[in-house]
Amino acid sequence: MSKKIHESGPSGAVYGLGIIGAAIYFISTATGFWMGVLGFLKALVWPAFLVYEALKAVGA
């Protein structure tokens, strides 16, 4: 019996850098502490925002 190993290192690195970049952006534009916390939470789910806007742009 053999094991299949699926590695996704490069895509995980890109996603991680995206989270860091989004966190820096959202936190730097925050006007207060709780807006900074909200910015951090937004940074964790930024791909959902990206997909939503992309689908809205193409009219799906």
N, C-alpha and C positions, 0 to 999 in steps of 0.2 A: 504494500500500500504506500503510495507516495503522497506527499503533501504539496499543495499548490500555495505558493506565497505570492500575494499581490502587494507590491510596494507602491506607495504613492508619495514618496518623499518630495519630489519637486512641486507637486500641486499643493501639498501641505505647507511648504515653505512660502509659496506665493500667497496662499490664504492667510498665513500668519503675518506676513509683511503687510497685507491688506488690512488686517485688523489693527496693527500698530499704526499704520498711516491714517486710517479712519479715526482711531482714538485720538491721535494728535490733532487732527482737523476738528473733530467735534468738540473736544475739550478746549482747544484754543479759541473757538468761537462762542463758548459758553459765557453767559453773563453773570452767573452765580454758581454756588456750589452744587445745588440740585440740578441745574442745567448741565453741569459737568458730569454728574452721575448719569443723567439721561444720555448724554453724549457717549459715555463709555458703553452703556447698554446698546445704543444704536450701533456702535462700532462692532459689537459682537454679532449683529444680524445684518450687516451691510449688504451681503449678497441678496438678501430678500428684497431690499430696496432697489438694488440694481436690476433684478429680474422683473420686478413690478414696473419700474419705469421703462424698461426695454419693451415689455409687452404692451404697455400703454402707448408707446411711441409707434408700434407697428399696427396698433388697432386690434389686437387679439382679445 
